[in-house]
């Protein structure tokens, strides 16, 4: 599912497998294993937006993403979108999240 964000134009964040793989390639760790309390948020948030927006624009860079965020929504706007983005990765917040699904799949 797309998450709309108004930057230079209406854009759509998509956290699909391509975005997850790109995040891991750049960051070195799966987004599912990142400890958000120990990481630098000024690095993580732009990276999350970048990998989520890359599907729309192959020319997009992390630096351009940072400029778009700063110019159009700022830190507070990016922070407001973060829970929506992360919820896409963990659609069931009631305890049966992705890790539980992964464990169940391994048992089959």
C-alpha positions as CSV (number, residue, x, y, z in Angstrom):
1,X,0.0,0.0,0.0
2,X,1.2,3.5,-0.8
3,X,1.6,6.2,1.8
4,X,1.1,9.6,0.2
5,X,3.5,12.4,1.1
6,X,3.4,16.0,-0.3
7,X,6.9,17.0,-1.2
8,X,7.7,18.9,-4.4
9,X,4.7,17.1,-5.7
10,X,2.4,14.4,-4.4
11,X,4.6,11.3,-4.0
12,X,3.9,7.8,-2.8
13,X,6.1,5.9,-0.4
14,X,6.1,2.1,-1.0
15,X,7.8,-0.2,1.4
16,X,7.9,-3.3,-0.7
17,X,10.6,-5.9,-1.0
18,X,12.6,-3.7,-3.3
19,X,12.7,-0.9,-0.7
20,X,13.5,-3.4,2.1
21,X,16.4,-4.8,0.1
22,X,17.7,-1.4,-0.8
23,X,17.6,-0.3,2.9
24,X,19.6,-3.4,3.9
25,X,22.1,-2.8,1.0
26,X,22.7,0.8,2.1
27,X,22.4,0.4,5.9
28,X,23.9,-3.0,6.3
29,X,21.0,-4.2,8.5
30,X,17.5,-5.2,7.8
31,X,15.0,-2.5,8.7
32,X,13.2,-5.1,10.8
33,X,16.3,-5.4,13.0
34,X,17.1,-1.7,13.4
35,X,17.0,-0.5,17.0
36,X,15.5,3.0,16.5
37,X,16.5,4.1,20.0
38,X,20.2,3.5,19.3
39,X,20.4,4.7,15.7
40,X,20.8,8.3,14.5
41,X,17.3,9.4,13.5
42,X,18.8,12.1,11.2
43,X,20.3,9.2,9.1
44,X,17.5,6.7,9.4
45,X,14.5,8.8,8.5
46,X,15.9,10.2,5.2
47,X,17.0,6.6,4.3
48,X,13.6,5.2,5.0
49,X,11.9,7.9,2.9
50,X,14.5,7.4,0.1
51,X,14.0,3.7,-0.2
52,X,10.3,4.1,-0.1
53,X,10.3,6.8,-2.8
54,X,12.9,5.3,-5.1
55,X,10.3,3.2,-7.0
56,X,9.0,6.5,-8.5
57,X,12.3,8.0,-9.6
58,X,15.4,6.0,-10.4
59,X,17.4,9.3,-10.4
60,X,16.5,10.1,-6.8
61,X,19.4,10.3,-4.3
62,X,19.5,10.3,-0.6
63,X,20.8,13.9,-0.7
64,X,17.8,14.9,-2.9
65,X,15.5,13.2,-0.5
66,X,16.9,15.1,2.5
67,X,16.4,18.4,0.6
68,X,12.8,17.5,-0.3
69,X,12.0,16.6,3.3
70,X,13.6,19.8,4.7
71,X,12.0,22.1,2.1
72,X,8.5,20.6,2.1
73,X,7.6,18.8,5.4
74,X,10.5,19.3,7.7
75,X,11.5,17.0,10.6
76,X,8.1,17.2,12.2
77,X,6.3,16.2,9.0
78,X,8.7,13.3,8.5
79,X,8.2,12.2,12.0
80,X,4.4,12.2,11.5
81,X,4.8,9.9,8.5
82,X,7.2,7.5,10.2
83,X,4.5,5.5,12.2
84,X,2.5,5.0,9.0
85,X,5.5,3.8,7.1
86,X,6.6,1.4,9.9
87,X,3.0,0.1,10.2
88,X,3.3,-1.1,6.6
89,X,6.1,-3.3,7.8
90,X,4.2,-4.6,10.8
91,X,0.5,-4.5,9.7
92,X,-0.7,-6.5,12.8
93,X,0.2,-4.4,15.8
94,X,-1.8,-6.7,18.1
95,X,1.1,-9.0,18.8
96,X,0.9,-11.3,15.8
97,X,3.5,-9.3,13.8
98,X,5.8,-10.3,11.0
99,X,8.3,-12.1,13.3
100,X,5.4,-14.4,14.5
101,X,4.4,-15.0,10.9
102,X,8.0,-15.8,10.0
103,X,8.3,-18.3,12.9
104,X,5.0,-20.0,11.8
105,X,6.2,-20.3,8.2
106,X,9.5,-22.0,9.3
107,X,7.5,-24.6,11.2
108,X,5.6,-25.7,8.0
